[in-house]
Amino acid sequence: MTIDRYAVFGHPVKHSKSPKIHKLFAEQTGQALSYEALDVPAEHFTQAVTRFFDEGGKGLNCTVPLKELAWQFADVKSRRAEQSKAVNTLALQADGKILGDNTDGIGLVADLSGHHQVTLTGARILILGAGGAARGILGPILEQNPQTLVIANRTPAKAEELALAFSGADIAGCGFGDLQGAKFDLIINATSASLNNDTPPLPDGLLADNGVCYDLAYSNQPTAFVNWGRQQHAGKSLDGLGMLVEQAALAFFIWRGVQPNTQPVLELLNAERLV
Ligand code: NDP
């Protein structure tokens, strides 16, 4: 039996949960594959990815700081990847071309709606941050037809630029200071502030009654933004572990044509962080 080879490239990548998630998916679905985490700094990306596919690799995930480089590398791109200018999934096609896709935004929407019963349609949504992750989630969120979407960023010009790139929808960009007096049903933290145990400087009263906070970052302990949500009496204050599992499931589907069941995998990862 041939074992097909997959990997995640990132820098740093040591603590990635992706190898574990894909091993569980493979066991669950009876797929013969290997999946490893490889530390690849940006300056070695092109060489490493070329070698990986030359040596018979079938697919890659790319994480920080490689998603834009992966976008440049892909021969063909999905609409999601084109929209976000970032790729987290590379897949070898039958014709030898490398497909680039971005499963982050679909993963977030699947986690919110599937695991947490959060409705995006008609909701007032605030996205904090205007980096790669924010760009990746915007398209799939807009497809859910929210009532309004505001992007707020430490550097307001970047939020305004991002809003312009998705113009046509009711979408605006601003700085954190401009949010005073506004109300949102869902606040998504797509800044990297939680990685430094920090939260963006937000005014009190931003969250509607029973509103939801979601941090794309995840950790074994509640992140700084999950704690902020709790202080603001959020109906739910969630972190991004479910998004990680869901984006992995879509990548697995792109590679193998088989949809894994995410629920038991998420339950296992959640149980592990409680001990
Ligand atoms: P980028 O470096 O591309 O962007 C970082 C963003 O955070 C910028 O908007 C930056 O603002 C802002 N920022 C950084 N520090 C602060 C701070 N102290 N206060 C306020 N704003 C700050 O990162 P990514 O977009 O790639 O990643 C963002 C987060 O999303 C990370 O925590 C990452 O782990 C997470 N993520 C989670 C995924 C999942 O599956 N759960 C998938 C993808 C990402 P400025 O423009 O002013 O510099």
py3Dmol code that shows the C-alpha trace and the ligand (Angstrom):
import py3Dmol

protein = """\
ATOM      1  CA  MET A   1       0.000   0.000   0.000  1.00  0.00           C
ATOM      2  CA  THR A   2       1.343   3.466  -0.882  1.00  0.00           C
ATOM      3  CA  ILE A   3       1.364   6.027   1.896  1.00  0.00           C
ATOM      4  CA  ASP A   4       0.687   9.496   0.494  1.00  0.00           C
ATOM      5  CA  ARG A   5       2.736  12.275   2.040  1.00  0.00           C
ATOM      6  CA  TYR A   6       1.371  15.553   3.414  1.00  0.00           C
ATOM      7  CA  ALA A   7       2.834  18.229   5.703  1.00  0.00           C
ATOM      8  CA  VAL A   8       2.372  21.646   7.236  1.00  0.00           C
ATOM      9  CA  PHE A   9       5.069  24.237   6.564  1.00  0.00           C
ATOM     10  CA  GLY A  10       5.428  27.149   8.968  1.00  0.00           C
ATOM     11  CA  HIS A  11       7.894  29.096  11.075  1.00  0.00           C
ATOM     12  CA  PRO A  12       7.601  28.383  13.945  1.00  0.00           C
ATOM     13  CA  VAL A  13       5.583  25.192  13.556  1.00  0.00           C
ATOM     14  CA  LYS A  14       6.722  22.975  16.452  1.00  0.00           C
ATOM     15  CA  HIS A  15       3.502  23.365  18.443  1.00  0.00           C
ATOM     16  CA  SER A  16       1.163  22.842  15.465  1.00  0.00           C
ATOM     17  CA  LYS A  17      -1.823  20.593  16.197  1.00  0.00           C
ATOM     18  CA  SER A  18      -2.288  19.868  12.464  1.00  0.00           C
ATOM     19  CA  PRO A  19      -0.309  16.558  12.417  1.00  0.00           C
ATOM     20  CA  LYS A  20      -2.497  15.212  15.207  1.00  0.00           C
ATOM     21  CA  ILE A  21      -5.728  16.416  13.552  1.00  0.00           C
ATOM     22  CA  HIS A  22      -4.863  14.866  10.182  1.00  0.00           C
ATOM     23  CA  LYS A  23      -3.730  11.600  11.818  1.00  0.00           C
ATOM     24  CA  LEU A  24      -7.133  11.372  13.518  1.00  0.00           C
ATOM     25  CA  PHE A  25      -8.947  12.198  10.256  1.00  0.00           C
ATOM     26  CA  ALA A  26      -6.905   9.531   8.403  1.00  0.00           C
ATOM     27  CA  GLU A  27      -7.655   6.864  11.039  1.00  0.00           C
ATOM     28  CA  GLN A  28     -11.335   7.783  11.055  1.00  0.00           C
ATOM     29  CA  THR A  29     -11.708   7.610   7.268  1.00  0.00           C
ATOM     30  CA  GLY A  30      -9.254   4.755   6.601  1.00  0.00           C
ATOM     31  CA  GLN A  31      -6.958   6.867   4.414  1.00  0.00           C
ATOM     32  CA  ALA A  32      -3.295   5.815   4.048  1.00  0.00           C
ATOM     33  CA  LEU A  33      -1.295   8.986   4.530  1.00  0.00           C
ATOM     34  CA  SER A  34       1.473  10.583   6.563  1.00  0.00           C
ATOM     35  CA  TYR A  35       1.434  14.206   7.772  1.00  0.00           C
ATOM     36  CA  GLU A  36       4.330  15.987   9.443  1.00  0.00           C
ATOM     37  CA  ALA A  37       5.185  19.521  10.622  1.00  0.00           C
ATOM     38  CA  LEU A  38       8.236  21.030   8.939  1.00  0.00           C
ATOM     39  CA  ASP A  39       9.864  24.262  10.060  1.00  0.00           C
ATOM     40  CA  VAL A  40      10.407  26.341   6.901  1.00  0.00           C
ATOM     41  CA  PRO A  41      11.457  29.998   7.174  1.00  0.00           C
ATOM     42  CA  ALA A  42      10.113  32.297   4.457  1.00  0.00           C
ATOM     43  CA  GLU A  43      13.470  32.593   2.691  1.00  0.00           C
ATOM     44  CA  HIS A  44      13.576  28.793   2.133  1.00  0.00           C
ATOM     45  CA  PHE A  45       9.920  28.397   1.148  1.00  0.00           C
ATOM     46  CA  THR A  46      10.171  28.102  -2.647  1.00  0.00           C
ATOM     47  CA  GLN A  47      13.061  25.632  -2.480  1.00  0.00           C
ATOM     48  CA  ALA A  48      11.365  23.522   0.228  1.00  0.00           C
ATOM     49  CA  VAL A  49       7.960  23.386  -1.444  1.00  0.00           C
ATOM     50  CA  THR A  50       9.478  22.529  -4.847  1.00  0.00           C
ATOM     51  CA  ARG A  51      11.496  19.701  -3.288  1.00  0.00           C
ATOM     52  CA  PHE A  52       8.460  18.415  -1.365  1.00  0.00           C
ATOM     53  CA  PHE A  53       6.379  17.997  -4.518  1.00  0.00           C
ATOM     54  CA  ASP A  54       9.352  16.770  -6.609  1.00  0.00           C
ATOM     55  CA  GLU A  55       9.861  14.007  -4.048  1.00  0.00           C
ATOM     56  CA  GLY A  56       6.260  12.834  -4.423  1.00  0.00           C
ATOM     57  CA  GLY A  57       4.429  14.910  -1.764  1.00  0.00           C
ATOM     58  CA  LYS A  58       0.695  15.205  -2.429  1.00  0.00           C
ATOM     59  CA  GLY A  59      -0.342  18.261  -0.448  1.00  0.00           C
ATOM     60  CA  LEU A  60       0.691  20.937   2.025  1.00  0.00           C
ATOM     61  CA  ASN A  61      -0.766  23.258   4.576  1.00  0.00           C
ATOM     62  CA  CYS A  62       1.045  26.582   4.929  1.00  0.00           C
ATOM     63  CA  THR A  63       0.813  28.702   8.038  1.00  0.00           C
ATOM     64  CA  VAL A  64       2.435  31.873   9.403  1.00  0.00           C
ATOM     65  CA  PRO A  65       4.384  33.495   7.736  1.00  0.00           C
ATOM     66  CA  LEU A  66       4.025  31.560   4.472  1.00  0.00           C
ATOM     67  CA  LYS A  67       0.438  32.036   3.253  1.00  0.00           C
ATOM     68  CA  GLU A  68       1.214  34.855   0.814  1.00  0.00           C
ATOM     69  CA  LEU A  69       4.233  32.991  -0.548  1.00  0.00           C
ATOM     70  CA  ALA A  70       2.044  29.905  -1.015  1.00  0.00           C
ATOM     71  CA  TRP A  71      -0.435  32.083  -2.914  1.00  0.00           C
ATOM     72  CA  GLN A  72       2.392  33.199  -5.225  1.00  0.00           C
ATOM     73  CA  PHE A  73       3.597  29.613  -5.656  1.00  0.00           C
ATOM     74  CA  ALA A  74       0.270  28.018  -6.665  1.00  0.00           C
ATOM     75  CA  ASP A  75      -0.233  27.378 -10.418  1.00  0.00           C
ATOM     76  CA  VAL A  76      -4.027  27.609 -10.148  1.00  0.00           C
ATOM     77  CA  LYS A  77      -6.112  29.183  -7.383  1.00  0.00           C
ATOM     78  CA  SER A  78      -9.621  28.818  -6.039  1.00  0.00           C
ATOM     79  CA  ARG A  79     -11.863  31.893  -5.978  1.00  0.00           C
ATOM     80  CA  ARG A  80     -11.420  31.998  -2.182  1.00  0.00           C
ATOM     81  CA  ALA A  81      -7.644  32.060  -2.574  1.00  0.00           C
ATOM     82  CA  GLU A  82      -7.807  34.751  -5.275  1.00  0.00           C
ATOM     83  CA  GLN A  83     -10.037  36.876  -3.060  1.00  0.00           C
ATOM     84  CA  SER A  84      -7.851  36.592   0.034  1.00  0.00           C
ATOM     85  CA  LYS A  85      -4.432  36.654  -1.701  1.00  0.00           C
ATOM     86  CA  ALA A  86      -3.420  34.002   0.828  1.00  0.00           C
ATOM     87  CA  VAL A  87      -3.216  30.212   0.531  1.00  0.00           C
ATOM     88  CA  ASN A  88      -3.205  27.731   3.413  1.00  0.00           C
ATOM     89  CA  THR A  89      -3.686  24.564   1.326  1.00  0.00           C
ATOM     90  CA  LEU A  90      -1.645  23.368  -1.670  1.00  0.00           C
ATOM     91  CA  ALA A  91      -2.772  20.265  -3.527  1.00  0.00           C
ATOM     92  CA  LEU A  92      -1.107  18.332  -6.351  1.00  0.00           C
ATOM     93  CA  GLN A  93      -3.564  17.931  -9.237  1.00  0.00           C
ATOM     94  CA  ALA A  94      -3.827  15.033 -11.715  1.00  0.00           C
ATOM     95  CA  ASP A  95      -2.237  17.224 -14.440  1.00  0.00           C
ATOM     96  CA  GLY A  96       0.787  17.981 -12.216  1.00  0.00           C
ATOM     97  CA  LYS A  97      -0.300  21.551 -11.465  1.00  0.00           C
ATOM     98  CA  ILE A  98      -0.420  22.789  -7.868  1.00  0.00           C
ATOM     99  CA  LEU A  99      -3.800  24.108  -6.705  1.00  0.00           C
ATOM    100  CA  GLY A 100      -3.851  26.825  -4.008  1.00  0.00           C
ATOM    101  CA  ASP A 101      -6.906  27.203  -1.784  1.00  0.00           C
ATOM    102  CA  ASN A 102      -7.768  29.012   1.433  1.00  0.00           C
ATOM    103  CA  THR A 103      -9.901  27.035   3.883  1.00  0.00           C
ATOM    104  CA  ASP A 104      -9.589  29.404   6.886  1.00  0.00           C
ATOM    105  CA  GLY A 105     -12.771  31.414   6.290  1.00  0.00           C
ATOM    106  CA  ILE A 106     -14.954  28.382   5.551  1.00  0.00           C
ATOM    107  CA  GLY A 107     -13.473  26.778   8.663  1.00  0.00           C
ATOM    108  CA  LEU A 108     -14.501  29.750  10.794  1.00  0.00           C
ATOM    109  CA  VAL A 109     -18.030  29.855   9.365  1.00  0.00           C
ATOM    110  CA  ALA A 110     -18.388  26.067   9.815  1.00  0.00           C
ATOM    111  CA  ASP A 111     -17.270  26.298  13.448  1.00  0.00           C
ATOM    112  CA  LEU A 112     -19.552  29.235  14.264  1.00  0.00           C
ATOM    113  CA  SER A 113     -22.645  27.860  12.568  1.00  0.00           C
ATOM    114  CA  GLY A 114     -22.057  24.108  12.979  1.00  0.00           C
ATOM    115  CA  HIS A 115     -20.605  23.789  16.474  1.00  0.00           C
ATOM    116  CA  HIS A 116     -21.899  26.963  18.147  1.00  0.00           C
ATOM    117  CA  GLN A 117     -25.213  27.748  16.415  1.00  0.00           C
ATOM    118  CA  VAL A 118     -24.155  31.342  15.702  1.00  0.00           C
ATOM    119  CA  THR A 119     -26.125  32.906  12.828  1.00  0.00           C
ATOM    120  CA  LEU A 120     -24.144  35.249  10.594  1.00  0.00           C
ATOM    121  CA  THR A 121     -26.972  36.128   8.221  1.00  0.00           C
ATOM    122  CA  GLY A 122     -28.401  39.521   9.189  1.00  0.00           C
ATOM    123  CA  ALA A 123     -25.870  39.964  12.021  1.00  0.00           C
ATOM    124  CA  ARG A 124     -23.866  43.099  12.817  1.00  0.00           C
ATOM    125  CA  ILE A 125     -20.271  41.847  12.673  1.00  0.00           C
ATOM    126  CA  LEU A 126     -17.027  43.508  13.768  1.00  0.00           C
ATOM    127  CA  ILE A 127     -13.670  42.107  12.653  1.00  0.00           C
ATOM    128  CA  LEU A 128     -10.618  43.281  14.586  1.00  0.00           C
ATOM    129  CA  GLY A 129      -7.395  43.264  12.544  1.00  0.00           C
ATOM    130  CA  ALA A 130      -6.586  43.659   8.864  1.00  0.00           C
ATOM    131  CA  GLY A 131      -3.787  41.123   8.343  1.00  0.00           C
ATOM    132  CA  GLY A 132      -3.734  37.829   6.454  1.00  0.00           C
ATOM    133  CA  ALA A 133      -6.266  36.072   8.689  1.00  0.00           C
ATOM    134  CA  ALA A 134      -8.784  38.933   8.372  1.00  0.00           C
ATOM    135  CA  ARG A 135      -8.389  38.847   4.574  1.00  0.00           C
ATOM    136  CA  GLY A 136      -8.941  35.088   4.551  1.00  0.00           C
ATOM    137  CA  ILE A 137     -12.227  35.163   6.489  1.00  0.00           C
ATOM    138  CA  LEU A 138     -13.868  38.182   4.829  1.00  0.00           C
ATOM    139  CA  GLY A 139     -15.193  36.475   1.674  1.00  0.00           C
ATOM    140  CA  PRO A 140     -16.855  33.490   3.410  1.00  0.00           C
ATOM    141  CA  ILE A 141     -18.364  35.807   6.067  1.00  0.00           C
ATOM    142  CA  LEU A 142     -19.789  38.163   3.419  1.00  0.00           C
ATOM    143  CA  GLU A 143     -21.317  35.159   1.627  1.00  0.00           C
ATOM    144  CA  GLN A 144     -23.482  34.684   4.740  1.00  0.00           C
ATOM    145  CA  ASN A 145     -25.047  38.148   4.132  1.00  0.00           C
ATOM    146  CA  PRO A 146     -24.449  39.919   7.439  1.00  0.00           C
ATOM    147  CA  GLN A 147     -26.386  43.157   8.011  1.00  0.00           C
ATOM    148  CA  THR A 148     -23.164  45.147   8.449  1.00  0.00           C
ATOM    149  CA  LEU A 149     -19.478  44.328   8.541  1.00  0.00           C
ATOM    150  CA  VAL A 150     -16.933  46.677  10.107  1.00  0.00           C
ATOM    151  CA  ILE A 151     -13.179  46.068  10.064  1.00  0.00           C
ATOM    152  CA  ALA A 152     -11.249  47.912  12.792  1.00  0.00           C
ATOM    153  CA  ASN A 153      -7.471  47.911  12.907  1.00  0.00           C
ATOM    154  CA  ARG A 154      -4.605  49.455  14.886  1.00  0.00           C
ATOM    155  CA  THR A 155      -3.433  50.944  11.570  1.00  0.00           C
ATOM    156  CA  PRO A 156      -6.804  52.274  10.294  1.00  0.00           C
ATOM    157  CA  ALA A 157      -5.591  52.763   6.690  1.00  0.00           C
ATOM    158  CA  LYS A 158      -5.121  48.990   6.336  1.00  0.00           C
ATOM    159  CA  ALA A 159      -8.715  48.366   7.472  1.00  0.00           C
ATOM    160  CA  GLU A 160     -10.014  50.986   5.021  1.00  0.00           C
ATOM    161  CA  GLU A 161      -7.984  49.445   2.195  1.00  0.00           C
ATOM    162  CA  LEU A 162      -9.343  45.976   2.989  1.00  0.00           C
ATOM    163  CA  ALA A 163     -12.923  47.252   3.098  1.00  0.00           C
ATOM    164  CA  LEU A 164     -12.414  48.859  -0.324  1.00  0.00           C
ATOM    165  CA  ALA A 165     -11.132  45.570  -1.758  1.00  0.00           C
ATOM    166  CA  PHE A 166     -14.469  43.956  -0.791  1.00  0.00           C
ATOM    167  CA  SER A 167     -16.625  46.944  -1.705  1.00  0.00           C
ATOM    168  CA  GLY A 168     -20.138  46.310  -2.955  1.00  0.00           C
ATOM    169  CA  ALA A 169     -21.231  44.907   0.402  1.00  0.00           C
ATOM    170  CA  ASP A 170     -22.097  47.018   3.468  1.00  0.00           C
ATOM    171  CA  ILE A 171     -18.540  47.035   4.727  1.00  0.00           C
ATOM    172  CA  ALA A 172     -16.405  49.764   6.309  1.00  0.00           C
ATOM    173  CA  GLY A 173     -12.907  50.102   7.728  1.00  0.00           C
ATOM    174  CA  CYS A 174     -11.815  52.230  10.711  1.00  0.00           C
ATOM    175  CA  GLY A 175      -9.586  52.508  13.768  1.00  0.00           C
ATOM    176  CA  PHE A 176     -10.464  51.139  17.237  1.00  0.00           C
ATOM    177  CA  GLY A 177     -11.202  54.677  18.491  1.00  0.00           C
ATOM    178  CA  ASP A 178     -13.959  55.104  15.875  1.00  0.00           C
ATOM    179  CA  LEU A 179     -16.034  52.274  17.377  1.00  0.00           C
ATOM    180  CA  GLN A 180     -17.402  54.278  20.299  1.00  0.00           C
ATOM    181  CA  GLY A 181     -21.211  53.999  20.433  1.00  0.00           C
ATOM    182  CA  ALA A 182     -21.494  51.129  17.894  1.00  0.00           C
ATOM    183  CA  LYS A 183     -23.125  47.748  18.678  1.00  0.00           C
ATOM    184  CA  PHE A 184     -22.287  44.306  17.277  1.00  0.00           C
ATOM    185  CA  ASP A 185     -23.813  40.839  17.525  1.00  0.00           C
ATOM    186  CA  LEU A 186     -20.495  39.175  16.778  1.00  0.00           C
ATOM    187  CA  ILE A 187     -16.934  40.428  17.373  1.00  0.00           C
ATOM    188  CA  ILE A 188     -14.155  38.397  15.749  1.00  0.00           C
ATOM    189  CA  ASN A 189     -10.594  38.988  16.878  1.00  0.00           C
ATOM    190  CA  ALA A 190      -8.318  38.483  13.864  1.00  0.00           C
ATOM    191  CA  THR A 191      -5.425  40.456  15.367  1.00  0.00           C
ATOM    192  CA  SER A 192      -2.395  38.633  16.706  1.00  0.00           C
ATOM    193  CA  ALA A 193      -2.670  40.533  20.024  1.00  0.00           C
ATOM    194  CA  SER A 194      -3.707  37.394  21.965  1.00  0.00           C
ATOM    195  CA  LEU A 195      -0.362  35.805  21.130  1.00  0.00           C
ATOM    196  CA  ASN A 196       1.156  38.474  23.446  1.00  0.00           C
ATOM    197  CA  ASN A 197      -1.654  38.106  25.971  1.00  0.00           C
ATOM    198  CA  ASP A 198      -2.974  41.495  24.889  1.00  0.00           C
ATOM    199  CA  THR A 199      -6.333  42.786  23.591  1.00  0.00           C
ATOM    200  CA  PRO A 200      -6.982  45.648  21.174  1.00  0.00           C
ATOM    201  CA  PRO A 201      -8.084  48.838  23.007  1.00  0.00           C
ATOM    202  CA  LEU A 202     -11.876  48.567  22.637  1.00  0.00           C
ATOM    203  CA  PRO A 203     -14.584  50.721  24.219  1.00  0.00           C
ATOM    204  CA  ASP A 204     -17.021  49.049  26.647  1.00  0.00           C
ATOM    205  CA  GLY A 205     -20.587  48.461  25.445  1.00  0.00           C
ATOM    206  CA  LEU A 206     -19.656  47.272  21.918  1.00  0.00           C
ATOM    207  CA  LEU A 207     -21.383  43.928  22.319  1.00  0.00           C
ATOM    208  CA  ALA A 208     -25.148  43.582  21.880  1.00  0.00           C
ATOM    209  CA  ASP A 209     -27.113  41.588  24.486  1.00  0.00           C
ATOM    210  CA  ASN A 210     -26.222  37.914  24.178  1.00  0.00           C
ATOM    211  CA  GLY A 211     -23.556  38.856  21.571  1.00  0.00           C
ATOM    212  CA  VAL A 212     -20.714  36.476  20.678  1.00  0.00           C
ATOM    213  CA  CYS A 213     -16.935  36.994  20.854  1.00  0.00           C
ATOM    214  CA  TYR A 214     -14.607  34.778  18.790  1.00  0.00           C
ATOM    215  CA  ASP A 215     -10.811  34.802  18.946  1.00  0.00           C
ATOM    216  CA  LEU A 216      -9.073  33.236  15.942  1.00  0.00           C
ATOM    217  CA  ALA A 217      -6.154  32.489  18.278  1.00  0.00           C
ATOM    218  CA  TYR A 218      -6.442  29.469  20.577  1.00  0.00           C
ATOM    219  CA  SER A 219      -4.617  28.232  23.611  1.00  0.00           C
ATOM    220  CA  ASN A 220      -4.940  25.703  26.429  1.00  0.00           C
ATOM    221  CA  GLN A 221      -5.882  28.613  28.711  1.00  0.00           C
ATOM    222  CA  PRO A 222      -8.583  31.172  27.781  1.00  0.00           C
ATOM    223  CA  THR A 223      -6.974  33.773  25.496  1.00  0.00           C
ATOM    224  CA  ALA A 224      -6.881  37.460  26.474  1.00  0.00           C
ATOM    225  CA  PHE A 225      -9.724  38.167  24.038  1.00  0.00           C
ATOM    226  CA  VAL A 226     -11.851  35.258  25.320  1.00  0.00           C
ATOM    227  CA  ASN A 227     -11.440  36.796  28.788  1.00  0.00           C
ATOM    228  CA  TRP A 228     -12.373  40.239  27.407  1.00  0.00           C
ATOM    229  CA  GLY A 229     -15.569  38.719  25.979  1.00  0.00           C
ATOM    230  CA  ARG A 230     -16.431  37.195  29.338  1.00  0.00           C
ATOM    231  CA  GLN A 231     -15.898  40.575  31.030  1.00  0.00           C
ATOM    232  CA  GLN A 232     -18.277  42.101  28.485  1.00  0.00           C
ATOM    233  CA  HIS A 233     -20.911  39.446  29.407  1.00  0.00           C
ATOM    234  CA  ALA A 234     -20.826  37.793  25.968  1.00  0.00           C
ATOM    235  CA  GLY A 235     -23.452  35.091  25.408  1.00  0.00           C
ATOM    236  CA  LYS A 236     -20.524  32.993  24.141  1.00  0.00           C
ATOM    237  CA  SER A 237     -16.806  33.773  24.164  1.00  0.00           C
ATOM    238  CA  LEU A 238     -14.955  31.280  21.976  1.00  0.00           C
ATOM    239  CA  ASP A 239     -11.456  30.626  20.714  1.00  0.00           C
ATOM    240  CA  GLY A 240     -10.244  29.393  17.313  1.00  0.00           C
ATOM    241  CA  LEU A 241      -9.603  25.699  18.015  1.00  0.00           C
ATOM    242  CA  GLY A 242     -12.826  24.728  16.219  1.00  0.00           C
ATOM    243  CA  MET A 243     -11.814  26.848  13.213  1.00  0.00           C
ATOM    244  CA  LEU A 244      -8.457  25.051  13.133  1.00  0.00           C
ATOM    245  CA  VAL A 245     -10.172  21.648  13.026  1.00  0.00           C
ATOM    246  CA  GLU A 246     -12.720  22.782  10.408  1.00  0.00           C
ATOM    247  CA  GLN A 247     -10.140  24.364   8.081  1.00  0.00           C
ATOM    248  CA  ALA A 248      -8.159  21.111   8.354  1.00  0.00           C
ATOM    249  CA  ALA A 249     -11.261  19.066   7.456  1.00  0.00           C
ATOM    250  CA  LEU A 250     -11.774  21.062   4.269  1.00  0.00           C
ATOM    251  CA  ALA A 251      -8.079  20.704   3.351  1.00  0.00           C
ATOM    252  CA  PHE A 252      -8.425  16.934   3.946  1.00  0.00           C
ATOM    253  CA  PHE A 253     -11.446  16.885   1.638  1.00  0.00           C
ATOM    254  CA  ILE A 254      -9.559  18.812  -1.073  1.00  0.00           C
ATOM    255  CA  TRP A 255      -6.705  16.286  -0.912  1.00  0.00           C
ATOM    256  CA  ARG A 256      -8.599  13.017  -0.399  1.00  0.00           C
ATOM    257  CA  GLY A 257     -12.171  13.651  -1.589  1.00  0.00           C
ATOM    258  CA  VAL A 258     -13.431  12.366   1.774  1.00  0.00           C
ATOM    259  CA  GLN A 259     -15.147  14.510   4.421  1.00  0.00           C
ATOM    260  CA  PRO A 260     -14.010  13.642   7.966  1.00  0.00           C
ATOM    261  CA  ASN A 261     -16.310  14.001  10.975  1.00  0.00           C
ATOM    262  CA  THR A 262     -14.875  16.946  12.946  1.00  0.00           C
ATOM    263  CA  GLN A 263     -16.957  16.550  16.121  1.00  0.00           C
ATOM    264  CA  PRO A 264     -15.006  13.677  17.775  1.00  0.00           C
ATOM    265  CA  VAL A 265     -11.666  15.285  16.869  1.00  0.00           C
ATOM    266  CA  LEU A 266     -12.687  18.612  18.384  1.00  0.00           C
ATOM    267  CA  GLU A 267     -14.029  16.863  21.478  1.00  0.00           C
ATOM    268  CA  LEU A 268     -10.721  15.062  21.929  1.00  0.00           C
ATOM    269  CA  LEU A 269      -8.631  18.251  21.542  1.00  0.00           C
ATOM    270  CA  ASN A 270     -10.935  20.098  23.922  1.00  0.00           C
ATOM    271  CA  ALA A 271     -10.706  17.292  26.498  1.00  0.00           C
ATOM    272  CA  GLU A 272      -6.896  17.340  26.243  1.00  0.00           C
ATOM    273  CA  ARG A 273      -6.687  21.008  27.111  1.00  0.00           C
ATOM    274  CA  LEU A 274      -8.840  20.557  30.214  1.00  0.00           C
ATOM    275  CA  VAL A 275      -6.347  18.186  31.860  1.00  0.00           C
TER     276      VAL A 275
END
"""
ligand_1 = """\
48
NDP
P -0.838 39.232 10.626
O 0.537 39.422 11.174
O -1.035 39.148 9.146
O -1.798 40.444 11.136
C -1.783 40.821 12.475
C -2.896 41.826 12.751
O -2.950 42.028 14.174
C -2.705 43.196 12.116
O -3.972 43.717 11.773
C -2.067 43.996 13.276
O -2.327 45.404 13.187
C -2.808 43.435 14.449
N -2.120 43.529 15.750
C -0.957 42.928 16.113
N -0.694 43.190 17.407
C -1.680 43.979 17.874
C -1.967 44.583 19.130
N -1.159 44.423 20.191
N -3.098 45.321 19.268
C -3.941 45.465 18.207
N -3.717 44.934 16.982
C -2.602 44.198 16.814
O -1.402 37.920 11.380
P -2.519 36.924 10.838
O -3.622 37.760 10.275
O -1.915 35.880 9.986
O -3.013 36.164 12.191
C -3.859 36.802 13.145
C -4.309 35.789 14.209
O -5.164 34.789 13.645
C -3.164 35.010 14.874
O -3.441 34.959 16.265
C -3.263 33.620 14.264
O -2.767 32.624 15.136
C -4.782 33.503 14.104
N -5.207 32.478 13.099
C -5.942 31.390 13.529
C -6.382 30.427 12.630
C -7.177 29.242 13.120
O -7.309 28.258 12.379
N -7.739 29.282 14.305
C -6.074 30.527 11.183
C -5.358 31.741 10.830
C -4.922 32.654 11.767
P -1.422 46.396 12.265
O -1.948 46.266 10.876
O -1.669 47.736 12.853
O -0.003 45.919 12.419
"""
view = py3Dmol.view(width=600, height=400)
view.addModel(protein, "pdb")
view.setStyle({"model": 0}, {"cartoon": {"style": "trace"}})
view.addModel(ligand_1, "xyz")
view.setStyle({"model": 1}, {"stick": {}})
view.zoomTo()
view.show()
